[in-house]
Each structure stands twice: as C-alpha cells, then as structure tokens.
Amino acid sequence: MKLLGSITSPFVRKVRVVLLEKHIDFELVTDCMTGNPPPIEQYNPLGKIPALVLDDGLCLFDSQVITEYLDGVSPVGHLLPDPTRERILVKRWEALADGILEAGVAIVLELRRPEQERSPAWVERQRGKMDRGLAQMSRELGQRAWCTSDAMNLSDIATGCMLFWLDFRFPDLDWRERHPNLGGLAKKLAQRKSFKETPPNP
C-alpha cells in the first residue's frame, strides 16, 4: 500500500505511527501536493492528505478513517478496543487531538497571509480552541499512565502526534509547564520506535 502525505503533517504522522506499530509495510509518497493539479487530487477529490492507496486500488482518506481501517487489517498491536463505549472513548480523544491540530493549522495558514489581511481575532479564536482542548485532555488524563486504558492505544498516538506538532510549529507554547501530565505522556511516547522514526522536521 502507498501512503500519500507530507513529513510535516501531524495527521500523516499519526497514520505512519499506526502503520509502524502494526508492522504493516507501506510506501510513503511525499511529492503529491505540488503541481497543477497536484497528484493528490487523483486519489482524494478533496485534495487533502493523508490518503492511503490499498493494493486493490481503493483509496482511503481522512486520518481517522485510515487508522480505524489499519487497526482492523492486522491483529498486531490492537489499538482500538472492541466494546462500543471503550472504542468511542478512544475515538473521542482522537477527535479532540485532531481538533486541536486543525485549530493550530488554521493559525499557521492565517499567519502566512499578508500582514494587512490577517485577522487577530481569528487567530485568538483558534488559540482558545487549542487552550481549551489541552486543558480538557489534562483534566481527563489526570494521574493515569495512558489516555483511555491501561496500555497505549490510538488515543495516545493521536495525542502524541498533536503534542509533538505543537513543539514543531509553536515552540513558544508552554503546554508542558501548564500540563505536566501531558508532558509525561509525551516523554513516554517519544521513546517508542514508531515516534523516533517519524519526526516532523524534514
């Protein structure tokens, strides 16, 4: 299978980490976003990454769809629980992590606009989403070792990819000082081979 994406995308990194945790072979294609039209549009009509092209030609897009699919195709390293409530709790954490990322990406894109076209109010609104999301995660994590279970699962992977992306794009954000329990989680995840092999810096 082929994964179309960018090294710097936290959504792509989440999929890469899952692929590595599940020991699934894949080819990473990173030259899919340039050109007119960009090649990604041949696979995802929305023109967004990540996109996963399966061996039979079917293309999956949206990181949440892809990660759920991958967990079902290999019994190695089960990352989503089977019982409905436990599964929904993991997907809820993934949605919160992705929402914080989407707010951060919105800020990055806004700050790339010419200064006279930027909206400080828009930036502050997105920062508020990030701050509230991180605070919610910190409250719910509490003193537990992992986000939703007694072992690492997809909720932890999604959270880790989000936190490390904040380090990459918002190095002045003091999330570790404000939420030391999230810092502890990130420290554990950083030791895993799947995270060591997928840094966001090109």
ZIQUI-V927721 format. One record per helix or strand of 3 or more residues. SS is the DSSP state (H for helix, E for strand). FROM is the first residue (numbers start at 0). TO is the last residue. If there is no record, write none. Layout:
BEGIN
ss:from:to
SS:FROM:TO
SS:FROM:TO
END
This chain:
BEGIN
ss:from:to
E:1:3
H:9:20
E:26:28
H:38:41
E:50:52
E:58:60
H:62:72
H:83:110
H:114:116
H:119:140
H:153:168
H:174:177
H:179:189
H:192:195
END
